[in-house]
Amino acid sequence: MFRDQLVDYRVEFSKWWVAEFKTIKFPSQGTVFDFYIDPETKKFEPWSKLIPQFEFDPEMPLQACLVPTTETVRVRYFMDRLLERRRPVMLVGNAGTGKSVLVGDKLCSLDTDAYVVKKVPFNYYTTSAMLQGMLEKPLEKKAGRNYGPPGTKKLVYFIDDLNMPEVDAYGTVQPHTLIRQHLDYGHWHKAVWHKLCL
């Protein structure tokens, strides 16, 4: 939810939420976005309580530094929960707001014994065939015609710049169709997809 010159939609949503769920004793200060429920105490706590101490590393490029704020802590919390449950995560925002840095920081923290991370950068010329090749590259043959990540690891695809591929004459984007098929069914059929792309 965003804020423009006329309306702060976070504040409006917060007012609606508090009015709709009257039985929940919400803190009088702040919005619903400013608090989380502590699993131990079952009470509302401010996200600012979870901000870790920032330690500057002079060896790291400045554009790769992530200074924790309440917003980054909040987004990271939900990314953690969604990734634990094998759900897709999509960060949306203006260019330069740190989406890629935030996701990259999360992916770097994953246990390399349990996860394989494949970065898939999109550009204007990315086609569904190119995307399929990139998605299949880290896979290994399992049983029959099934493929999967190496060993018992989980594979995480990091698709960057999702909005970049060309929109075709029908108003669709071929790479998005392949991603949608995978999200809907949890797999894709190689032979069928090649016929659709021809």
Long-range contacts (C-beta under 8 A, 24 or more apart in sequence): 33-74, 34-70, 36-74, 36-77, 46-70, 47-73, 47-74, 47-77, 48-73, 50-77, 63-101, 64-101, 64-104, 66-98, 66-101, 66-102, 66-105, 72-98, 72-102, 75-102, 76-102, 76-105, 76-106, 79-103, 79-106, 80-106, 83-156, 86-154, 88-183, 90-162, 100-160, 103-158, 104-158, 107-156, 107-158, 110-156, 113-153, 114-153, 114-154, 115-153, 115-154, 115-155, 115-156, 116-149, 116-150, 116-153, 116-154, 116-155, 116-156, 117-155, 117-156, 117-158, 118-155, 118-156, 118-157, 118-158, 119-158, 119-160, 120-157, 120-158, 120-159, 120-160, 121-160, 121-161, 122-159, 122-160, 122-161, 122-162, 122-163, 122-164, 122-165, 122-175, 123-161, 123-164, 123-165, 124-164, 124-165, 124-166, 125-165, 125-166, 126-164, 126-165, 126-175, 127-165, 127-174, 127-175, 127-197, 128-174, 128-175, 128-177, 128-178, 128-193, 128-197, 129-194, 129-197, 130-175, 131-174, 131-175, 131-178, 131-179, 132-178, 132-188, 132-190, 132-193, 135-178, 135-182, 136-190
